[in-house]
Amino acid sequence: MDTGEETAADAQPRGRRTQHARLAEELRAAIRDGTHPVGSRLPTESSLCETHGLSRGTVRVALRTLEDQGLITRRPGAGTTVVNREPADNYLPFVTNRDELIALYRHTGVTRPDTRQVVVDAALAERTGLPLGTRWTVLEGVRRLRLDPHGPPLCWTEQYLRPDEPTYDPDEAASYTAAMPAHRIEQTARAVMMPDRFAGPLETSPAARPW
């Protein structure tokens, strides 16, 4: 009878690794080499139990490991989807491909972002490249790791949405997508002194250092 719990036989180490650790490593390797590419679905829990001769509990522990590493997402009725080729253990301030962008949104977020309406003035146009005089909805706040929402701040995030678009949190929307359509991503980096209004939320001193 499959109780859904990891059995003692499953947990018994063979060498230095447990059954669930070996399964997690096998699936991780298959994701890395493209056998299970980003956007695809892993075999079902039942299939993994049958092909590997493991209990459902052991399979779930292995999948939870991959989920914690940012490689997969699991949603009721939607199965297990691959969202990243490599574990997303570290915060990436710059992204170079779609996988890293998905990992950024999945593993970091802005809790309860502030929302306001702005009209782009000369200073904002120079800083963002938005057309002068246009209206936008701004979602902004401190970005932190989702697993440590009260931990140290990573950065300040501002996201500009057209006012005729429905208000939503782009972090939440992007965190569940593994097949984003093609878009051009342009990043510009420069060092400036810390603006006063960001110092408190980012737990630093204004003009203390470039950011």
C-alpha positions as CSV (number, residue, x, y, z in Angstrom):
1,M,0.0,0.0,0.0
2,D,1.3,3.4,-1.0
3,T,0.8,5.7,2.0
4,G,2.4,8.7,0.3
5,E,5.1,8.8,2.9
6,E,8.8,8.0,2.4
7,T,9.5,4.5,3.7
8,A,12.5,3.3,5.7
9,A,13.7,1.3,2.7
10,D,13.5,4.3,0.5
11,A,15.3,6.5,3.0
12,Q,18.1,4.0,3.6
13,P,21.3,5.5,2.1
14,R,23.0,3.5,-0.6
15,G,26.5,4.8,-0.5
16,R,26.2,8.4,0.7
17,R,22.9,9.4,-0.9
18,T,19.3,8.6,-0.1
19,Q,16.8,7.4,-2.7
20,H,15.1,10.8,-3.0
21,A,18.5,12.5,-3.3
22,R,19.4,10.2,-6.2
23,L,16.1,10.8,-7.9
24,A,16.5,14.5,-7.5
25,E,20.0,14.4,-9.0
26,E,18.8,12.2,-11.9
27,L,15.9,14.6,-12.7
28,R,18.2,17.6,-12.3
29,A,20.7,16.2,-14.8
30,A,17.8,15.5,-17.3
31,I,16.7,19.1,-17.0
32,R,20.3,20.4,-17.4
33,D,21.0,18.3,-20.6
34,G,17.7,19.2,-22.2
35,T,15.9,15.9,-21.8
36,H,13.3,17.9,-20.0
37,P,13.6,21.5,-21.4
38,V,12.3,24.6,-19.8
39,G,8.6,24.8,-20.4
40,S,8.1,21.0,-20.5
41,R,6.4,18.9,-17.9
42,L,8.1,16.2,-15.9
43,P,6.6,12.7,-15.7
44,T,3.7,12.4,-13.1
45,E,4.4,11.3,-9.6
46,S,2.7,7.9,-10.4
47,S,5.0,7.5,-13.4
48,L,8.1,8.2,-11.4
49,C,7.0,5.8,-8.7
50,E,6.5,3.1,-11.2
51,T,9.7,3.6,-13.3
52,H,12.0,4.0,-10.3
53,G,10.3,1.6,-7.9
54,L,9.9,4.3,-5.2
55,S,7.1,5.3,-2.9
56,R,5.0,8.4,-3.6
57,G,6.5,10.0,-0.5
58,T,10.0,9.6,-1.7
59,V,9.1,11.0,-5.1
60,R,7.5,14.0,-3.5
61,V,10.6,14.7,-1.4
62,A,12.7,14.7,-4.6
63,L,10.3,17.0,-6.4
64,R,10.2,19.3,-3.4
65,T,14.0,19.5,-3.6
66,L,13.9,20.6,-7.2
67,E,11.1,23.1,-6.5
68,D,13.2,24.6,-3.6
69,Q,16.1,25.0,-6.0
70,G,13.9,26.8,-8.5
71,L,14.0,24.2,-11.2
72,I,10.3,23.3,-11.3
73,T,6.9,24.6,-10.3
74,R,4.1,22.3,-9.1
75,R,0.4,23.4,-9.4
76,P,-2.7,21.3,-8.8
77,G,-4.2,20.2,-12.1
78,A,-1.2,21.6,-14.1
79,G,1.4,19.0,-13.2
80,T,5.1,19.7,-12.7
81,T,6.7,22.2,-15.1
82,V,10.4,22.9,-15.7
83,V,11.1,26.6,-15.2
84,N,14.9,26.8,-15.1
85,R,17.9,24.8,-16.2
86,E,20.1,25.6,-13.3
87,P,19.4,26.0,-9.6
88,A,18.6,29.6,-8.7
89,D,20.3,29.9,-5.4
90,N,21.7,33.4,-5.8
91,Y,20.1,36.7,-6.6
92,L,21.0,37.9,-10.1
93,P,20.9,41.7,-10.5
94,F,21.2,41.3,-14.2
95,V,19.5,38.7,-16.4
96,T,20.9,37.4,-19.7
97,N,18.2,35.1,-20.9
98,R,14.6,34.1,-20.4
99,D,15.4,31.4,-17.9
100,E,17.2,33.8,-15.6
101,L,14.3,36.3,-15.9
102,I,11.8,33.6,-14.9
103,A,14.1,32.6,-12.0
104,L,14.4,36.2,-10.9
105,Y,10.6,36.6,-10.7
106,R,10.1,33.2,-9.1
107,H,12.6,33.6,-6.3
108,T,12.3,37.3,-5.6
109,G,9.4,39.6,-5.2
110,V,8.0,42.9,-4.0
111,T,5.6,42.3,-1.1
112,R,2.6,44.6,-1.3
113,P,4.1,47.1,-3.8
114,D,3.0,50.7,-3.7
115,T,0.9,51.8,-6.6
116,R,0.7,55.4,-8.0
117,Q,-0.1,57.3,-11.1
118,V,2.7,59.5,-12.7
119,V,3.1,61.9,-15.5
120,V,6.5,61.7,-17.0
121,D,8.5,64.9,-16.4
122,A,11.9,65.7,-17.8
123,A,13.9,64.0,-15.0
124,L,11.8,60.8,-15.2
125,A,12.0,60.8,-19.0
126,E,15.8,61.0,-18.8
127,R,16.1,58.3,-16.2
128,T,13.7,55.8,-17.8
129,G,13.4,56.6,-21.4
130,L,9.6,57.0,-21.2
131,P,8.0,59.6,-23.5
132,L,7.7,63.1,-21.9
133,G,4.2,64.0,-20.7
134,T,2.8,60.4,-20.9
135,R,0.9,58.9,-18.0
136,W,1.9,55.6,-16.3
137,T,0.9,53.4,-13.4
138,V,3.9,52.7,-11.2
139,L,4.3,49.6,-9.0
140,E,7.3,50.0,-6.7
141,G,8.9,48.6,-3.6
142,V,11.7,46.7,-2.1
143,R,12.6,43.4,-3.7
144,R,13.4,40.5,-1.4
145,L,13.8,36.7,-1.6
146,R,10.4,35.0,-1.5
147,L,11.8,32.4,0.9
148,D,12.9,35.2,3.3
149,P,10.4,38.0,2.8
150,H,11.6,39.8,6.0
151,G,15.3,39.3,5.1
152,P,17.7,41.9,3.8
153,P,16.6,44.0,0.8
154,L,18.0,43.1,-2.6
155,C,17.1,46.3,-4.5
156,W,14.4,48.8,-5.2
157,T,12.1,47.9,-8.0
158,E,9.9,50.2,-10.2
159,Q,7.6,48.8,-12.8
160,Y,5.8,51.1,-15.2
161,L,2.4,49.9,-16.7
162,R,0.3,51.7,-19.2
163,P,-2.7,53.2,-17.4
164,D,-5.2,51.5,-19.7
165,E,-3.9,48.1,-18.7
166,P,-5.4,46.2,-15.7
167,T,-3.6,46.7,-12.4
168,Y,-1.7,43.5,-11.4
169,D,1.5,42.4,-9.9
170,P,3.9,41.5,-12.7
171,D,6.0,39.5,-10.2
172,E,3.1,37.2,-9.5
173,A,2.1,36.9,-13.1
174,A,5.6,36.0,-14.3
175,S,6.4,33.6,-11.5
176,Y,4.1,31.0,-13.0
177,T,5.0,31.2,-16.6
178,A,7.6,29.0,-18.2
179,A,6.8,29.8,-21.9
180,M,7.1,33.6,-22.2
181,P,6.8,35.0,-25.7
182,A,9.8,36.6,-27.3
183,H,10.5,40.1,-26.1
184,R,13.5,42.4,-26.3
185,I,15.1,43.0,-22.9
186,E,17.3,46.0,-22.7
187,Q,19.4,46.7,-19.5
188,T,21.3,49.9,-18.7
189,A,23.6,50.0,-15.7
190,R,25.2,53.1,-14.2
191,A,26.4,54.2,-10.7
192,V,24.7,57.1,-9.0
193,M,24.5,58.3,-5.4
194,M,21.7,56.8,-3.3
195,P,18.6,58.9,-3.5
196,D,17.2,59.9,-0.1
197,R,13.8,58.3,-0.6
198,F,15.4,54.8,-1.1
199,A,17.8,54.9,1.8
200,G,15.3,53.9,4.5
201,P,13.6,51.0,2.7
202,L,17.0,49.7,1.5
203,E,18.4,50.0,5.0
204,T,21.4,52.2,4.1
205,S,22.4,55.9,4.3
206,P,21.5,58.4,1.6
207,A,24.5,59.3,-0.6
208,A,26.5,56.7,1.3
209,R,27.6,54.8,-1.7
210,P,26.8,54.4,-5.4
211,W,24.0,52.1,-6.3
